[in-house]
Amino acid sequence: MSKGKILVVDDEASARNGLAKLLSQEGYTVETAADGREALEIVMEKAPDIVITDLKMPVMDGMELLEKSKAHNPTIPVIVATAFGELATAVKAVRAGAADYLTKPIDFDTMLLAVERTMERHELTSEAENLRRQLRDRDQEGLEGLLGTSPAMQKVYRTARQVAPSRATVLITGESGTGKGELARAVHVLSPRKARPFVALHCASLANSLLESELFGHERGAFTGAEKRRVGRFEQADGGTLFLDEVGEIPLLTQVKLLRVLQERTFERVGGNDPVKVDVRLVAATNKDLATEVREGRFREDLYYRLNVVHIEMPALRLRGNDVILLAEHFLRRFARENQRRIDAFTESARNKIVAHRWAGNVRELENAVERAVVLSSGALVDAEDLPFDATPAVSGAVRIPGATLAEIEKYAILATLDAASGSTTRAADILDISVRTIQYRLHEYGLAQQRHKPIPSPSS
């Protein structure tokens, strides 16, 4: 089975045919063209997965091919090749939309890494666009934290699609900043209630004395300052969805009243006696372990089971693989547009730095970091130095087994072995019984590709 279709464009037959042969041996289906005009016809007729083109060619050069290819089909990534002393031209091509660049004479391992990364990003972007189309509706910008194609996010999407048409209560858990609110809105948007209100309440932001009034409303004169009747969030969400963020912060007394609403779908406003009946779909979220809260007496067990009809765990950003780049590029486009800046992309060093970071603050931290980089960047590309965090991941202690993901265990094994092998990828590959190319690819993912010749830092540093 082919790993993908690649079009190689170069006016030098030996270079063109040599790259085609090497890529074919790696499992790609390769077609060639001797100039930009011939290549453009192939792009328009056959839509290859990747185009690799020389920049200096007669008839139609690589820059013109890049521009016309992007105009015809902007989803086809183009990798450009240029002489070592002409990097300014390569940077210009990246600004114009090139996915990556190579310097001539082309090193095959470097090219293969670029092709693998570009192919992976191309596939992820295509899948993400399909998911965005499924979620497209009003308030689309509110769903941006759900962009991603990692297996962890695929599981979230599947559960959200399955539960959305029902009226079942949903409990969303996960670390702060993972996008629990965006997922709650997505459940609403995908449901039959999408035309009705989506009402959100952050339970931790209100004093206990105000929370009950905020949820259920109050009658005039119910307490000092209650000069008129106020409709609460449950009534505001009638027919739609009520999202209770940080539900674990609700005090026990209010938990009793919330339980009654879930059981009977009626309540009384504060200071009132008349029952109010509502039809509300409840979605709750928390970064706490509610089962532990129940055991320690801080959360009612009966309410916990009422909330936990369908449980969805939002994965931490560090466990979502290349979703971090997809999200970073999305935020880059958004903030460049909002700030009226001409910023086209991240440099390769910036992408490596983003991938290497552990993102303790998750999607929210990434969003803030990209916004700052857009505001402070002085050029058309965001470089590593524009990003406000350390280049190497801050991992404390050795991996915990159980407790670590397979990706974290693999990373620890590779870095520890490289350290023991004094940075030699060949020796490390022999010890781990994997290929040198696999180690090089992983180092690119970790943002440590430029440190191969140096002692590799241990994950505990």
C-alpha positions in Angstrom: 0.0 0.0 0.0 1.3 3.4 -1.0 2.2 5.9 1.8 1.0 8.8 -0.3 1.3 10.5 -3.7 4.3 12.8 -4.2 5.1 15.1 -7.2 8.8 15.9 -7.6 9.5 18.9 -9.8 13.1 19.8 -10.9 14.5 20.8 -14.3 17.6 18.7 -13.6 16.8 15.2 -14.7 19.4 13.5 -12.4 18.1 15.3 -9.3 14.5 14.7 -10.2 14.9 11.0 -11.0 17.2 10.4 -8.0 14.6 11.8 -5.5 11.8 9.9 -7.2 13.7 6.6 -6.9 14.5 7.2 -3.2 11.0 8.1 -2.4 9.6 5.2 -4.3 11.8 2.8 -2.3 10.3 4.3 0.9 6.8 3.3 -0.3 5.5 6.5 -1.9 3.9 6.8 -5.3 6.0 9.3 -7.2 5.3 11.3 -10.3 7.8 13.8 -11.8 7.7 17.0 -13.8 10.6 19.0 -15.5 9.1 22.5 -14.9 6.4 24.4 -13.1 3.9 24.4 -16.0 4.0 20.6 -16.4 3.7 20.2 -12.6 0.7 22.5 -12.4 -1.2 20.4 -14.9 -0.5 17.3 -12.7 -1.6 19.2 -9.6 -4.9 20.2 -11.3 -5.6 16.8 -12.7 -4.3 14.3 -10.0 -4.1 16.3 -6.7 -0.9 14.8 -5.2 -0.6 14.7 -1.4 2.7 16.6 -1.5 4.6 18.6 -4.1 8.4 18.9 -3.8 9.7 21.5 -6.1 13.0 23.3 -7.0 12.6 27.1 -6.9 14.9 27.9 -9.9 13.4 26.5 -13.1 12.8 27.7 -16.6 9.3 28.2 -18.1 7.6 28.5 -14.6 9.7 28.6 -11.5 8.9 27.1 -8.1 7.5 30.4 -6.6 5.0 30.7 -9.4 4.1 27.0 -9.1 3.6 27.5 -5.4 1.3 30.5 -5.9 -0.8 28.9 -8.6 -1.0 25.5 -6.8 -2.2 27.3 -3.7 -4.8 29.2 -5.7 -6.1 26.0 -7.3 -6.0 23.8 -4.1 -4.7 25.4 -0.9 -4.8 22.1 0.9 -1.9 20.5 -1.1 1.3 21.2 0.8 4.4 22.3 -1.1 8.0 21.7 0.0 10.5 23.9 -1.8 14.2 23.3 -2.4 16.8 26.0 -2.8 20.6 26.5 -2.8 22.2 26.8 0.7 23.1 30.5 0.1 19.6 31.5 -0.9 17.7 30.9 2.3 16.0 34.3 1.9 14.2 32.9 -1.1 13.1 29.9 0.9 11.8 32.1 3.7 9.8 34.1 1.1 8.3 30.8 -0.1 7.3 29.8 3.4 5.6 33.2 3.8 3.8 32.5 0.5 2.4 29.3 1.9 5.1 26.6 1.5 4.9 23.8 4.1 8.6 23.4 4.5 11.9 24.0 2.7 15.1 22.0 1.9 18.6 23.1 1.0 20.5 21.7 -2.0 22.2 19.4 -2.3 19.3 17.6 -0.5 20.1 15.3 2.3 17.7 12.3 1.9 17.1 11.7 5.7 16.3 15.4 6.1 14.0 15.3 3.2 12.3 12.1 4.4 11.7 13.7 7.8 10.2 16.8 6.1 7.9 14.6 4.0 6.8 12.6 6.9 6.0 15.7 9.0 4.2 17.4 6.1 2.2 14.3 5.2 1.2 13.9 8.8 0.1 17.5 9.1 -1.7 17.3 5.8 -3.7 14.3 7.0 -4.4 15.9 10.4 -5.6 19.1 8.7 -7.9 17.2 6.3 -9.4 15.2 9.1 -9.8 18.3 11.3 -11.6 20.1 8.5 -14.1 17.2 8.2 -14.7 17.4 12.0 -15.2 21.2 11.8 -17.8 20.7 9.1 -19.7 18.3 11.3 -19.6 20.8 14.2 -20.3 23.8 12.0 -23.3 25.8 13.3 -23.8 29.1 15.2 -21.2 30.0 17.7 -18.5 28.1 15.7 -15.7 30.1 17.3 -16.6 28.7 20.7 -15.7 25.2 19.5 -12.1 26.0 18.5 -10.6 24.2 21.5 -12.0 21.0 20.1 -9.8 21.1 17.0 -7.7 17.9 16.8 -7.4 14.4 15.3 -5.5 12.5 18.0 -7.0 9.2 19.2 -7.9 10.7 22.6 -9.9 13.4 20.8 -11.5 11.0 18.4 -12.9 9.1 21.5 -14.3 12.4 22.8 -15.9 13.2 19.4 -17.5 9.7 19.2 -19.0 10.0 22.7 -20.2 13.6 22.1 -22.0 12.6 18.9 -23.6 9.6 20.5 -24.9 11.4 23.6 -25.9 14.7 21.9 -29.3 13.7 20.5 -30.4 12.4 24.0 -31.4 14.3 27.0 -29.0 12.5 29.3 -27.0 14.5 31.8 -23.3 14.7 30.9 -20.3 15.0 33.3 -17.1 16.4 31.7 -13.9 16.0 33.6 -10.4 17.1 32.9 -7.6 19.5 33.8 -8.2 23.2 33.7 -7.8 24.7 30.3 -8.5 21.5 28.3 -11.7 22.8 26.7 -14.5 21.4 28.8 -16.6 24.4 28.1 -16.1 24.0 24.3 -17.1 20.4 24.6 -20.3 21.3 26.5 -21.2 23.8 23.8 -20.5 21.2 21.1 -22.9 18.7 22.8 -25.5 21.5 22.7 -24.8 22.4 19.0 -25.0 18.8 17.9 -28.3 18.2 19.8 -32.0 18.9 18.9 -31.8 21.8 21.3 -29.3 23.8 19.3 -31.9 26.5 18.4 -32.7 27.0 22.1 -30.5 28.8 24.7 -27.1 27.6 25.8 -26.6 29.0 29.3 -23.3 28.7 31.2 -22.6 29.3 34.9 -19.1 29.2 36.5 -20.0 27.9 40.0 -16.6 28.7 41.6 -16.9 32.4 40.7 -19.9 33.1 43.0 -20.2 33.4 46.8 -22.3 30.6 48.3 -25.0 33.1 49.3 -25.4 34.2 45.7 -25.2 30.8 43.9 -28.7 29.6 44.8 -30.2 32.8 43.5 -28.2 32.6 40.4 -29.3 29.1 39.7 -33.0 29.3 40.6 -33.8 33.0 40.6 -35.5 34.9 43.4 -38.7 36.8 44.2 -38.9 40.4 45.1 -38.0 41.0 48.7 -36.4 37.6 49.1 -33.4 39.2 50.7 -31.9 42.6 51.2 -31.4 44.2 47.8 -33.9 41.9 46.0 -36.0 44.8 44.6 -37.6 42.8 41.8 -38.1 39.2 40.7 -35.1 37.7 39.0 -35.1 34.7 36.6 -32.3 32.2 37.3 -30.2 30.2 35.0 -32.5 27.2 35.0 -35.4 29.3 33.6 -33.1 31.1 31.2 -32.1 27.7 29.8 -35.6 26.3 29.5 -35.8 24.2 26.3 -32.0 24.3 25.9 -28.9 23.4 27.8 -27.5 24.5 31.1 -23.7 24.2 31.6 -22.5 24.2 35.2 -18.7 24.7 35.1 -16.7 23.6 38.3 -19.8 21.8 39.6 -17.6 20.4 42.4 -17.6 23.8 44.1 -21.3 23.8 44.8 -21.9 23.8 48.6 -23.8 20.8 50.1 -27.0 22.7 50.8 -27.3 23.9 47.2 -26.5 20.3 46.0 -29.7 19.1 47.7 -31.8 21.6 45.7 -29.9 20.8 42.5 -30.6 17.1 43.0 -34.3 17.8 43.3 -34.4 19.8 40.0 -32.7 16.8 38.3 -35.2 14.4 39.8 -38.4 16.4 39.5 -37.5 19.1 36.9 -39.2 21.7 39.2 -37.9 24.2 41.8 -39.0 27.3 43.7 -37.3 30.6 43.3 -35.5 31.9 46.4 -38.2 33.5 48.6 -41.1 31.9 46.6 -43.5 29.0 47.0 -44.8 28.5 43.5 -43.1 25.6 41.7 -41.4 26.4 38.4 -41.3 23.6 35.8 -38.4 23.6 33.3 -37.1 21.4 30.5 -33.4 21.7 30.7 -30.6 19.4 29.6 -27.7 19.6 32.1 -24.1 19.4 31.3 -21.6 19.7 34.2 -17.8 20.0 34.3 -15.1 19.8 37.0 -11.4 19.4 37.3 -11.9 17.6 40.6 -12.2 13.9 41.2 -15.8 13.8 42.3 -15.6 10.2 43.5 -12.9 11.3 46.0 -15.0 14.3 46.9 -17.9 11.9 47.7 -15.8 9.6 49.8 -14.5 12.6 51.8 -18.0 13.9 52.4 -17.8 17.1 50.3 -20.1 16.0 47.5 -23.4 14.1 47.7 -23.2 10.6 46.3 -26.8 10.7 45.0 -26.1 13.9 43.1 -22.8 12.5 41.7 -24.7 9.5 40.2 -27.3 11.9 38.8 -24.6 14.0 37.1 -22.5 11.1 36.0 -25.0 9.5 33.5 -22.5 9.9 30.7 -18.9 10.7 31.5 -16.5 12.3 29.0 -12.8 12.8 30.0 -11.1 15.7 28.2 -7.5 14.8 27.6 -4.6 17.0 28.6 -3.0 18.8 25.6 0.4 17.0 26.3 -1.4 13.7 25.6 -2.8 14.9 22.2 0.3 14.5 20.0 0.3 16.7 16.9 -3.0 18.4 17.9 -0.8 21.0 19.6 0.5 22.2 16.2 -3.0 22.2 14.7 -4.3 24.3 17.5 -1.3 26.6 17.5 -1.7 27.3 13.8 -5.4 28.0 14.2 -4.7 30.5 17.0 -1.9 32.1 14.9 -4.3 32.7 12.1 -7.0 34.0 14.4 -4.8 36.4 16.4 -3.0 37.6 13.3 -6.4 38.5 11.8 -7.7 40.1 15.0 -4.5 42.2 15.4 -4.3 43.0 11.7 -0.8 41.5 11.5 0.8 39.8 8.4 2.1 36.7 10.1 2.0 33.6 8.0 3.5 30.7 10.0 5.8 29.3 12.7 9.4 28.6 11.9 10.6 25.0 12.2 12.4 25.9 15.5 9.2 27.4 16.8 7.2 24.3 15.9 9.8 22.2 17.6 9.6 24.3 20.7 5.8 24.1 20.8 5.8 20.3 20.5 8.5 20.0 23.2 6.6 22.1 25.8 4.4 20.1 28.3 1.5 22.7 28.4 0.5 22.5 32.1 -2.2 25.1 31.3 -3.4 23.1 28.3 -5.2 24.7 25.4 -5.7 27.9 27.4 -2.0 28.3 28.0 -1.3 27.6 24.3 -3.9 30.2 23.2 -2.3 32.8 25.5 1.2 32.0 24.3 0.3 32.3 20.6 -1.5 35.6 21.2 1.6 37.0 23.0 3.8 35.8 20.2 1.6 37.4 17.5 1.6 40.7 19.3 5.4 40.8 20.0 6.7 39.2 16.8 8.5 41.6 14.5 8.5 39.6 11.3 6.2 37.6 9.1 7.2 34.3 10.9 6.8 33.5 14.6 10.2 32.2 15.7 11.1 30.2 18.8 12.4 33.3 20.7 8.9 34.9 20.3 7.3 32.1 22.4 7.1 32.7 26.1 8.3 29.4 27.6 11.3 27.2 27.8 12.4 25.1 24.8 12.8 21.9 26.7 9.9 20.1 28.5 9.8 20.4 32.2 9.3 16.9 33.4 9.7 16.3 37.0 11.0 12.9 38.2 11.2 9.6 36.3 8.1 8.2 34.6 5.6 6.5 36.8 4.5 2.9 36.0 1.6 2.7 36.3 0.7 6.3 35.7 2.6 7.3 32.6 1.3 7.0 29.0 3.0 4.8 26.5 4.2 8.0 24.7 5.9 9.3 27.9 7.5 5.9 28.6 8.8 5.8 25.0 10.2 9.3 25.3 11.9 8.5 28.6 13.4 5.3 27.1 14.8 7.2 24.0 16.3 10.1 26.0 17.7 8.0 28.7 19.3 5.6 26.2 20.8 8.5 24.2 22.2 9.9 27.4 23.9 6.6 28.1 25.1 6.4 24.5 26.7 9.9 24.8 24.2 11.2 22.2 25.0 8.7 19.5 21.7 7.9 17.7 23.4 4.8 16.1 24.3 3.2 19.4 21.0 4.2 20.9 19.1 2.6 18.0 21.1 -0.6 18.4 20.3 -0.8 22.1 16.5 0.0 21.6 16.3 -2.2 18.5 14.7 0.6 16.4 16.0 2.5 13.4 18.1 5.6 13.6 15.4 7.4 11.5 12.8 6.6 14.2 15.0 8.3 16.9 15.6 11.3 14.6 11.9 11.6 14.0 11.1 11.4 17.7 13.8 14.0 18.5 12.1 16.4 16.0 8.8 15.8 17.8 10.4 16.5 21.2 12.0 19.7 19.9 15.5 18.3 20.5 16.6 17.7 16.9 19.3 20.4 17.0 20.8 18.8 20.2 21.7 15.3 18.7 25.4 16.0 18.9 25.2 17.1 22.5 24.5 15.0 25.7 20.7 14.5 25.8 19.0 15.9 28.9 17.3 13.3 31.0 13.5 13.6 31.5 14.0 14.3 35.2 16.1 17.4 34.5 
